[in-house]
Amino acid sequence: MDIKIENSWADILKEEFDKEYFRNLMQFIDNEYANKVCFPPKNQIFNAFNLCDLKNTKVVILGQDPYHGIGQANGLAFSVNDGVPFPPSLRNIFKELKNDLDIDIPFSGNLEKWASQGVLLLNATLTVRGNQAGSHQKQGWEVFTDAVISILNKEKENLVFMLWGAYAHLKGKNIDENRHLVLKCKHPSPLSANQGGWFNQQQFSTANAYLEKNHLAPIIW
């Protein structure tokens, strides 16, 4: 697979790309996309990196799998393409933004505007088979995205990591909380959010306050 990824990420991830597990992963992905319907489109697999370069990254939001329905996934965690109905988790994200910052629910669930401001919308697994949730897990993506988190943890300062749900909490367990702000809460999926611990957590306003405290522009959510 020809990896097309923004230059700053390509430079810092070069050693990762050369590892055996990653070469095996790319072979797996090539075979899957050649023989199965997979998402996101192949040219959008690394969209999270291409739309948010390393230098400008200020906030990291961790997801788990891409959406597996036709036309939904666009390479950004929790984001959908323009015109696609909001999945339940994304709708709850927008509801909480309304609660927290009084931001009206938008017409589009495309989160590219967040990425362009320095929000890395990173799924643990960057690809999936159509209508088969979790189908590309344990093939190497999790090792790769763990390496990305480790690089961010060591190379950057004053990042905001937004960890939603037990899976994200575990994936971010080694983040240095003396260097970064780590915000943890329940996952925005209805099953989790409706049990308490997602709504009224002020994640977005807290993130912006931290950025401003560290002389960084807040995110226009």
C-alpha positions in Angstrom: 0.0 0.0 0.0 1.3 3.5 -0.9 1.1 5.5 2.3 0.1 9.1 1.7 0.5 11.0 5.0 1.3 14.6 5.8 5.1 15.3 5.9 5.5 16.0 9.6 3.8 12.8 10.5 5.7 10.9 7.8 9.0 12.0 9.2 8.3 11.1 12.8 6.5 7.8 12.0 9.2 6.6 9.5 10.6 4.0 11.9 7.1 2.7 12.6 6.4 2.2 8.9 9.5 0.1 8.5 8.6 -2.4 11.2 7.5 -5.9 10.3 4.1 -5.6 11.9 3.2 -2.5 9.9 4.3 -4.1 6.6 2.1 -7.0 7.4 -0.8 -4.7 8.3 -0.5 -2.9 4.9 -0.6 -6.2 3.1 -3.7 -7.2 5.0 -5.3 -3.8 4.2 -4.4 -4.1 0.5 -6.0 -7.6 0.4 -9.1 -6.5 2.3 -9.7 -3.5 0.1 -9.2 -5.6 -3.0 -11.7 -8.2 -2.0 -14.1 -6.7 0.4 -16.1 -3.5 0.9 -14.1 -1.5 3.4 -14.3 1.9 5.0 -13.2 4.7 5.0 -12.2 5.0 1.3 -8.6 4.0 0.9 -7.4 7.5 0.1 -8.9 8.7 3.4 -7.4 6.1 5.8 -4.9 8.6 7.1 -7.2 11.6 7.0 -6.8 12.3 10.7 -3.1 13.0 10.1 -3.4 14.7 6.8 -5.9 17.2 8.1 -4.1 17.8 11.4 -0.3 18.1 11.2 1.9 17.2 14.1 3.1 20.8 14.8 -0.5 22.2 15.1 -2.0 19.3 17.1 -3.5 20.7 20.3 -6.3 18.2 21.2 -6.5 14.5 20.7 -9.8 12.7 20.7 -9.6 8.9 20.7 -12.2 6.7 19.0 -12.2 3.0 18.5 -13.4 1.9 15.0 -14.5 3.8 11.9 -18.2 3.7 11.1 -19.0 0.7 9.0 -22.0 1.9 7.0 -21.9 3.1 3.4 -20.8 6.7 3.0 -20.3 7.4 6.7 -16.6 7.1 7.6 -14.2 9.8 6.4 -11.0 8.9 8.3 -11.8 11.1 11.3 -13.0 9.6 14.6 -16.7 10.3 15.3 -17.0 12.3 12.0 -19.3 11.6 9.1 -19.5 13.0 5.6 -21.7 16.0 4.8 -25.4 14.9 4.4 -25.0 11.7 6.4 -27.4 11.4 9.4 -25.7 11.7 12.7 -24.8 8.4 14.4 -26.0 8.2 18.0 -22.6 8.9 19.5 -22.1 12.0 17.4 -25.5 13.3 18.2 -24.7 13.0 21.9 -21.4 14.9 21.3 -23.3 17.7 19.7 -25.9 17.7 22.6 -23.1 18.0 25.1 -21.6 20.9 23.2 -25.0 22.6 23.4 -25.0 21.9 27.2 -21.4 23.0 27.7 -20.9 26.0 25.4 -24.4 26.7 24.1 -23.3 25.7 20.5 -26.3 24.9 18.3 -26.3 21.4 16.8 -24.9 21.8 13.3 -26.3 20.7 10.0 -23.3 18.5 9.1 -21.5 15.9 11.2 -18.3 16.4 9.3 -15.6 17.3 11.8 -13.0 18.5 9.4 -13.3 22.0 10.8 -12.1 20.6 14.2 -9.2 18.9 12.5 -8.1 22.0 10.7 -7.8 23.8 14.1 -5.5 21.1 15.6 -7.9 18.4 16.8 -6.5 14.9 16.0 -9.5 12.7 15.7 -7.8 9.4 16.0 -9.4 6.0 15.9 -7.5 3.1 17.4 -8.3 1.1 14.3 -8.2 3.1 11.1 -10.2 0.7 8.8 -13.1 -1.7 8.9 -15.1 -4.0 6.7 -18.5 -2.8 5.7 -21.2 -3.8 8.2 -18.7 -5.7 10.3 -17.8 -3.7 13.4 -14.3 -4.6 14.8 -13.4 -6.6 11.7 -9.9 -5.0 11.3 -9.0 -5.1 15.0 -5.9 -7.0 16.2 -4.2 -6.7 12.8 -1.7 -4.1 13.8 -3.6 -0.8 13.8 -3.7 -0.7 17.6 0.1 -1.1 17.8 0.4 1.8 15.3 -1.9 4.1 17.1 -0.3 3.3 20.5 2.9 4.5 18.9 1.3 7.7 17.7 0.0 8.4 21.3 3.5 7.7 22.7 5.1 10.1 20.2 2.6 12.8 21.1 3.1 12.2 24.8 6.9 12.6 24.5 7.3 15.1 21.7 4.6 17.6 22.6 3.6 19.6 25.6 0.3 20.9 26.9 -1.9 18.7 24.7 -5.5 18.0 25.7 -6.3 14.3 25.5 -10.1 13.6 25.6 -10.6 10.0 26.5 -14.2 8.8 26.2 -15.1 5.4 27.6 -13.1 2.6 29.2 -11.4 1.6 25.9 -9.9 5.1 25.5 -9.0 5.3 29.2 -6.9 2.2 28.8 -5.3 3.3 25.6 -4.3 6.5 27.2 -3.0 5.0 30.4 0.6 6.0 29.9 0.0 9.7 29.1 2.1 12.0 31.3 -0.5 14.1 33.2 2.3 16.5 34.3 2.8 17.5 30.7 -0.7 17.2 29.3 -4.3 17.6 30.3 -6.1 14.2 30.4 -10.0 14.5 30.4 -11.8 11.2 31.0 -15.5 10.6 30.9 -18.0 8.0 29.8 -18.4 7.2 26.1 -21.0 9.3 24.2 -22.8 6.2 22.9 -26.4 6.1 24.2 -25.8 2.9 26.1 -23.0 4.5 28.1 -24.0 8.2 28.1 -27.5 7.6 29.4 -26.1 5.9 32.5 -24.5 9.2 33.5 -20.9 10.4 33.2 -21.1 11.8 29.7 -23.5 14.8 29.8 -22.7 17.9 31.8 -19.0 17.0 32.1 -17.8 20.4 30.6 -15.1 18.6 28.5 -15.1 21.2 25.7 -15.0 24.3 27.9 -12.3 22.7 30.1 -10.2 21.9 27.1 -10.4 25.5 25.8 -9.6 27.0 29.2 -6.5 24.8 29.4 -5.4 25.8 25.9 -5.9 29.5 26.7 -4.0 29.1 30.0 -1.1 27.8 27.9 -1.3 30.6 25.4 -2.9 28.5 22.6 -5.9 29.5 20.6 -9.1 27.7 21.8 -11.0 25.4 19.5 -14.0 26.8 17.8 -16.2 23.7 18.4 
